[in-house]
Amino acid sequence: MNIKERLQRIWGTLPEGVSLVAVSKFHPAERIAEAYDAGQRIFGESRPQEMAAKQAVLPTDIEWHMIGHLQTNKVKYIAPFVSMISSVDSDRLIAEIEKQAAKCDRIIDILLEVHVAQEQTKSGWSWEELNDYLLSGELQSMTHLRVRGVMTIASNTDDETIVRNDFQRIKDIFEELKPQFGEAFDTLSIGMSDDYPIALEYGSTMVRIGTAIFGAREY
Ligand SMILES: *Cc1c(COP(=O)(O)O)cnc(C)c1O
């Protein structure tokens, strides 16, 4: 199957209202252009400079989503154009996004990345840390970012029970936080190539799929 056929197959499985982030990290701009020509408009990247380089040579109506861990000193590379930063995992990063977005006179959508997986290595806030941060009230002063929801990466395991457990936990967190943020808080970003059908059962509104569209990555 080519990229277009793979995309069409995935679109066919997504319920109305669920958006697809085509994760194009490590794939060249030509492959993204192929997906774009097939009709895909949202692309996810994990490295700021790589995203900026691709953005410069591809159509301007692409929505770029940062999905990988973002160092504060690199926010400036993507602040002028990025649509959403899905991997927001610290108070320092939030403060820097606010600062850079203000410089660009923009409002940037963000997702709070929460750690629910078994592996210690996964990034994201613990529920406790996140609550402490939200209670601090710091977010209230930030007028150049909009908190749209939460994101997580489920445990990397063949044990479906564990994956389901992770998705249930993030769904509960999403529901619990919603009242604090109101209407704009509408995004539950869960599901990757291997687990997105399960994520949809748990109310995913945004899946992030790379390998199943572009094939294996060469790091
Ligand atoms: C790489 C990546 C994906 C895509 O993973 P696939 O298994 O290739 O679909 C999704 N989300 C995040 C945060 C990633 O880093």
The ligand as an SDF file (V2000), in Angstrom:
LIG
                    3D

 15 15  0  0  0  0  0  0  0  0999 V2000
    6.6080    8.7520   17.3530 C   0  0  0  0  0  0  0  0  0  0  0  0
    5.3850    9.0900   18.1250 C   0  0  0  0  0  0  0  0  0  0  0  0
    4.1160    8.6710   17.6970 C   0  0  0  0  0  0  0  0  0  0  0  0
    3.8830    7.7790   16.4900 C   0  0  0  0  0  0  0  0  0  0  0  0
    4.2460    6.4540   16.7630 O   0  0  0  0  0  0  0  0  0  0  0  0
    3.9110    5.2630   15.7320 P   0  0  0  0  0  0  0  0  0  0  0  0
    4.0570    4.0530   16.5630 O   0  0  0  0  0  0  0  0  0  0  0  0
    4.9150    5.3500   14.6420 O   0  0  0  0  0  0  0  0  0  0  0  0
    2.5220    5.4610   15.2440 O   0  0  0  0  0  0  0  0  0  0  0  0
    3.0180    9.0940   18.4210 C   0  0  0  0  0  0  0  0  0  0  0  0
    3.1420    9.8790   19.5130 N   0  0  0  0  0  0  0  0  0  0  0  0
    4.3400   10.2850   19.9490 C   0  0  0  0  0  0  0  0  0  0  0  0
    4.4140   11.1540   21.1550 C   0  0  0  0  0  0  0  0  0  0  0  0
    5.4960    9.9050   19.2850 C   0  0  0  0  0  0  0  0  0  0  0  0
    6.6860   10.3210   19.7450 O   0  0  0  0  0  0  0  0  0  0  0  0
  1  2  1  0
  2  3  1  0
  2 14  2  0
  3  4  1  0
  3 10  2  0
  4  5  1  0
  5  6  1  0
  6  7  2  0
  6  8  1  0
  6  9  1  0
 10 11  1  0
 11 12  2  0
 12 13  1  0
 12 14  1  0
 14 15  1  0
M  END
$$$$
